[in-house]
């Protein structure tokens, strides 16, 4: 179930951009296993999604105050990812 909304965030928090990876292409490449193909790292995937979210929003990395991250199979701590993304 979804948690209750927090009134303290009303009119203070916004989702301004969404970024995704090329998961369908990566899945197909993983299944094909072409010689020399290397799967992207979690850091590379996060960086790509972040850059696409910035492009979607029209903002710069320095404009971002917080992130919402989701890893299907685990990933780095938020503090590590914030450092990796340069925010």
N, C-alpha and C positions, 0 to 999 in steps of 0.2 A: 504493500500500500504506500501511496505517496504521503510524505510527512505534511503536517499542517503548514500553511504559509506563515512566515515570520513577519509580523507587522513592521518590525524595525527596518526591514529591507524595502518596504513599499516606497516606490518612487526614488530609490537610491541605487538599485541594481538593475543592469540591463544586459541582455544577450545581444551583442552587436554584430557578431559574425560567426559563421559556421564553416568549418573546414574539414574535409574528408581526405583520406588517402585514396590511392588507386587500387582498392582492395580486390575488385573483380579482376583486374589485369594481373595483380600479384598472385591471386589464387590460381589463375590459368597458367601463369609462368611456373608456379610451384608444382602444379600437376604435370606440366610438360617436361620439367627438369632439363632444359636445353643445356648443352655442354657450356660450362663457364658461367652459367647464371648463378648469381648470389642473391639470396633473399634480402630485402631491406631490413635494417636494424630497427629496433623500437625507437631509438633516438632519431633516425632518419624519418620514420613514419610520423612521429610527433612533430618534427620540424616542418615537414611538408603540410600536415594538417593545419599547423599554426600559421604558416605563411599564407595558406589559402583562406583561413579565417580572417587574417589581416586584410587581404585583398578584398574579401567580401564586405568587410566593415568600412574600408577606406581609412583605417587608423594605422598608426605606427606602433611598434612594439612598446615604445616608451609611454604610450597612452593607456596601456593595459594595467589594471589594478589587481586582477585575479583571474584564475582559470578554473574551468570545470573539466576534469580529465577522466576518461574511462578507458581502462585497458581490459580487453577480453581475457587475456591470459597472463595478467600481471605486468608490471612495469616499474619504472623508477619512482622514488618518492617525489612528491610535489616540489619540495625544495630543490631537488636535483634537476628536475625538468625546468623549473623557472630559471635556474642558472644556465642550463643548456640553451634555452630559448632567448636568453638575453633580456629578461625582464626582472 
